[in-house]
Amino acid sequence: MSRVRDKIYNKTIGQKIREARENNIIYITNGDTAVPKKKLTTQQRLGKALGVTFQQIQKYESGHNGVSSLKLIQISNFFNKPLDYFTSDATELLEKVRPTDNTSDQSESLNSV
């Protein structure tokens, strides 16, 4: 994969991780009913669950560091979301970046992400 494609992939998956973290819904039991409650999952809490620092979570979310497949599976399990939730947007964007694009076109494509 080219560097441009790697950056698109990392940035898009990072945005989905941030989205999942910021929109995490937990269910509080109130008697016999479960009431949904939005609870912000901090980068520190997610990092602890994955065995990494909150700084590493920041790097994942910003797209500066790529997420390994193992960590992505752990993130998927943590948020109880399918892997496709994190990868589908990236796959669609990668299909738009043609391998024949020249470097300046790819830079422009990346900036529009």
Secondary structure, 3 states (H helix, E strand, C coil): CCHHHHHHHHHHHHHHHHHHHHCCEEEEEECCEEEEEECCCCHHHHHHHHCCCHHHHHHHHHCCCCCCHHHHHHHHHHHCCCHHHHHHHHHHHHHHCCCCCCHHHHHHHHHCC
